[in-house]
């Protein structure tokens, strides 16, 4: 029987070149880190595939969430290995491609990032999660400058090993956070109290029901909690507006 993977800490680093990412993602997976515990984010991914007329930069930036397979063809093979790949607009950074649990964190209301809330950016999202502000600020600055952030959720007793792996692959500003990135639900959501506090506290009761219904529909179809979370947030953003307290509670009026 294969032991269940137990992620307890998050090791993060920035990389200067896109070419480094394929190597580091594959090395992490070869060392046993599951694909849904690896996050990558950057704004200057270069396409290795010529796209003939049917997708534009505007389509990529404003087209919402797309599958890892599509991004794999656009931006390089390693993104096809990861889960939950999408394009987000992060205040103070701009449009970024984000994959893995980090993308789900940024998509969620805890950061307000996809809604463009005033003052919400990568720094505020990472600090709210538990990263020191000085490190989060460095990461935001370097991603804004065109570099790439990689995060891997690993067992506590192997965090030093994975720190060395990121460093040997060219990673800089390596940091270990004593927790993993939050998930919306531990599997299927049966009721509102199954939602993580980061999600539940930013949704009205009606919006919680909308979130859970959409989450479960996609989870039952895909058995992929990250895809389910992204679809649920996308539905909430389509049907509700944020109030002055950052709670998605105002139902949009159909035009």
C-alpha positions as CSV (number, residue, x, y, z in Angstrom):
1,X,0.0,0.0,0.0
2,X,1.4,3.4,-1.0
3,X,1.7,5.9,1.8
4,X,-0.5,8.9,1.5
5,X,1.4,12.1,0.7
6,X,1.4,14.4,3.7
7,X,2.1,18.0,2.9
8,X,2.8,20.2,5.9
9,X,5.1,23.0,4.8
10,X,5.5,25.2,1.7
11,X,8.9,25.8,0.2
12,X,9.0,28.8,-2.3
13,X,11.6,30.5,-4.5
14,X,11.8,32.8,-7.5
15,X,13.5,31.9,-10.8
16,X,14.8,34.4,-13.3
17,X,14.3,32.3,-16.5
18,X,11.3,30.4,-17.8
19,X,13.7,27.7,-19.0
20,X,14.5,26.8,-15.4
21,X,10.9,26.0,-14.6
22,X,10.5,22.8,-16.6
23,X,13.5,21.3,-14.9
24,X,12.5,22.3,-11.3
25,X,8.9,21.1,-11.8
26,X,10.0,17.8,-13.1
27,X,12.6,17.3,-10.4
28,X,9.9,18.1,-7.7
29,X,7.6,15.5,-9.2
30,X,10.5,12.9,-9.6
31,X,11.1,13.4,-5.8
32,X,7.4,12.5,-5.1
33,X,5.7,15.9,-4.9
34,X,2.2,15.4,-6.5
35,X,1.3,17.8,-9.3
36,X,-1.5,19.4,-7.2
37,X,1.0,20.4,-4.6
38,X,3.1,22.5,-6.9
39,X,2.4,26.1,-7.8
40,X,3.9,28.3,-10.5
41,X,3.2,32.0,-11.3
42,X,4.6,34.5,-13.7
43,X,3.6,37.2,-16.2
44,X,6.1,36.8,-19.0
45,X,5.6,33.2,-20.2
46,X,6.8,32.9,-23.8
47,X,4.8,30.7,-26.2
48,X,6.8,27.8,-27.8
49,X,3.9,27.1,-30.2
50,X,2.8,29.3,-33.0
51,X,-0.9,30.1,-32.6
52,X,-2.7,30.7,-35.9
53,X,-5.1,33.6,-35.5
54,X,-7.7,32.2,-33.2
55,X,-6.3,33.3,-29.8
56,X,-4.9,36.8,-29.0
57,X,-3.2,38.4,-26.1
58,X,-6.5,39.9,-25.1
59,X,-8.1,36.5,-25.2
60,X,-5.4,35.1,-22.9
61,X,-5.6,38.0,-20.4
62,X,-9.4,38.3,-20.3
63,X,-10.6,34.9,-21.4
64,X,-10.9,33.6,-17.8
65,X,-9.9,30.1,-16.7
66,X,-8.6,27.6,-19.2
67,X,-7.3,24.1,-19.0
68,X,-3.8,23.0,-18.3
69,X,-3.7,21.4,-21.7
70,X,-4.3,24.6,-23.5
71,X,-1.7,26.5,-21.4
72,X,0.7,23.6,-21.9
73,X,0.6,24.1,-25.7
74,X,0.9,27.9,-25.3
75,X,3.5,28.3,-22.7
76,X,5.6,25.1,-22.5
77,X,5.2,21.5,-21.5
78,X,5.6,21.9,-17.7
79,X,2.3,23.8,-17.3
80,X,0.5,20.9,-18.8
81,X,1.7,18.8,-15.9
82,X,0.1,21.1,-13.2
83,X,-3.5,21.6,-12.1
84,X,-5.7,24.6,-12.0
85,X,-4.0,26.7,-14.6
86,X,-5.6,30.1,-15.3
87,X,-5.0,33.8,-16.0
88,X,-5.6,36.3,-13.2
89,X,-5.3,40.0,-12.9
90,X,-3.3,40.8,-9.7
91,X,-3.3,44.5,-8.6
92,X,0.2,46.0,-8.7
93,X,1.4,43.1,-10.8
94,X,-1.0,42.9,-13.8
95,X,-2.2,39.8,-15.6
96,X,-0.4,36.6,-14.6
97,X,-0.5,32.9,-15.4
98,X,-1.0,31.0,-12.2
99,X,-1.0,27.2,-11.7
100,X,-1.7,25.1,-8.6
101,X,-2.9,25.9,-5.1
102,X,-1.5,29.5,-5.4
103,X,-3.8,30.2,-8.3
104,X,-6.8,29.0,-6.2
105,X,-5.6,31.2,-3.3
106,X,-5.4,34.3,-5.5
107,X,-8.7,33.5,-7.1
108,X,-10.5,33.4,-3.7
109,X,-12.0,36.3,-2.0
110,X,-9.5,36.2,0.8
111,X,-7.1,38.2,-1.5
112,X,-9.7,39.9,-3.6
113,X,-7.2,39.7,-6.4
114,X,-9.4,38.7,-9.4
115,X,-11.9,41.3,-8.5
116,X,-9.2,44.0,-8.4
117,X,-10.1,45.1,-4.9
118,X,-8.2,48.2,-3.8
119,X,-5.0,47.4,-2.0
120,X,-5.2,43.6,-2.7
121,X,-2.2,42.2,-4.4
122,X,0.2,39.3,-4.2
123,X,1.7,40.7,-1.0
124,X,-1.6,41.0,0.8
125,X,-2.6,37.4,-0.2
126,X,0.7,35.9,0.9
127,X,0.8,37.8,4.2
128,X,-2.8,36.9,5.0
129,X,-1.8,33.3,4.4
130,X,1.1,33.5,6.8
131,X,4.3,34.6,4.9
132,X,6.4,37.4,6.3
133,X,5.6,40.8,4.6
134,X,9.3,41.4,3.6
135,X,9.5,38.1,1.8
136,X,6.1,38.6,0.2
137,X,7.1,42.0,-1.0
138,X,10.3,40.7,-2.6
139,X,8.2,38.0,-4.4
140,X,5.7,40.5,-5.7
141,X,8.5,42.9,-6.9
142,X,10.3,40.1,-8.7
143,X,7.2,38.7,-10.4
144,X,6.2,42.2,-11.5
145,X,9.7,42.5,-13.0
146,X,9.1,39.3,-15.1
147,X,10.5,36.6,-12.9
148,X,8.7,33.4,-11.8
149,X,7.5,32.2,-8.4
150,X,7.5,28.4,-7.6
151,X,6.0,26.9,-4.5
152,X,6.0,23.2,-3.4
153,X,4.0,21.8,-0.5
154,X,6.2,19.1,1.1
155,X,6.4,16.9,4.3
156,X,7.9,18.7,7.3
157,X,10.8,16.3,7.6
158,X,11.8,16.9,4.0
159,X,11.5,20.6,3.8
160,X,15.3,21.1,4.0
161,X,15.8,18.6,1.2
162,X,13.4,20.5,-1.1
163,X,15.0,23.8,-0.1
164,X,18.3,22.5,-1.4
165,X,16.5,21.2,-4.6
166,X,15.1,24.6,-5.4
167,X,18.5,26.3,-4.7
168,X,20.4,23.8,-6.9
169,X,17.9,24.4,-9.7
170,X,18.7,28.1,-9.6
171,X,16.0,29.3,-7.2
172,X,16.6,32.5,-5.2
173,X,15.0,34.0,-2.1
174,X,14.1,30.5,-0.9
175,X,11.7,30.5,2.0
176,X,9.9,27.8,4.1
177,X,6.4,28.6,5.4
178,X,5.1,26.4,8.3
179,X,1.8,25.6,6.5
180,X,0.3,24.7,3.2
181,X,-1.9,26.8,1.0
182,X,-5.6,26.7,2.0
183,X,-8.2,24.6,0.1
184,X,-11.8,25.4,-0.1
185,X,-13.0,22.0,1.1
186,X,-11.5,18.7,2.2
187,X,-12.9,16.8,-0.8
188,X,-16.6,17.2,-1.4
189,X,-18.5,20.0,0.4
190,X,-21.5,18.7,2.2
191,X,-22.4,21.9,4.1
192,X,-21.2,25.4,4.8
193,X,-19.1,24.4,7.7
194,X,-17.0,22.2,5.4
195,X,-15.8,25.4,3.7
196,X,-12.4,26.7,4.9
197,X,-12.6,29.9,7.0
198,X,-10.8,31.8,4.3
199,X,-13.7,31.0,1.9
200,X,-16.7,31.0,4.2
201,X,-15.9,34.4,5.8
202,X,-16.0,36.1,2.4
203,X,-19.3,34.7,1.2
204,X,-22.9,35.5,2.3
205,X,-25.1,32.5,3.2
206,X,-26.7,32.6,-0.2
207,X,-23.3,32.9,-1.9
208,X,-22.0,30.0,0.2
209,X,-24.9,27.8,-1.2
210,X,-24.0,28.9,-4.8
211,X,-20.4,28.1,-4.2
212,X,-21.0,24.7,-2.7
213,X,-23.5,23.7,-5.5
214,X,-21.1,24.6,-8.2
215,X,-18.1,23.1,-6.4
216,X,-19.8,19.8,-5.9
217,X,-21.0,19.6,-9.5
218,X,-17.5,20.1,-10.9
219,X,-15.9,17.9,-8.2
220,X,-18.3,15.0,-9.0
221,X,-17.4,15.3,-12.7
222,X,-13.6,15.7,-12.4
223,X,-12.6,14.6,-8.8
224,X,-10.3,17.6,-9.0
225,X,-10.8,19.9,-6.0
226,X,-8.8,22.7,-7.6
227,X,-10.9,22.8,-10.8
228,X,-14.0,22.6,-8.6
229,X,-12.8,25.6,-6.5
230,X,-12.0,27.7,-9.6
231,X,-15.3,26.9,-11.1
232,X,-17.1,27.8,-7.9
233,X,-15.4,31.1,-7.5
234,X,-16.0,31.9,-11.2
235,X,-19.7,31.3,-10.6
236,X,-19.8,33.5,-7.5
237,X,-18.0,36.3,-9.3
238,X,-20.6,36.1,-12.1
239,X,-23.6,36.1,-9.8
240,X,-22.5,38.4,-6.9
241,X,-20.7,41.6,-6.1
242,X,-18.4,42.4,-3.2
243,X,-19.7,44.7,-0.5
244,X,-17.6,47.3,1.4
245,X,-16.5,44.6,3.8
246,X,-15.1,42.3,1.1
247,X,-18.0,39.8,1.3
248,X,-19.6,38.5,-1.9
249,X,-23.2,39.2,-1.0
250,X,-24.8,41.5,-3.5
251,X,-26.6,39.5,-6.1
252,X,-26.2,40.9,-9.6
253,X,-29.3,42.0,-11.4
254,X,-29.7,40.1,-14.7
255,X,-29.7,42.4,-17.7
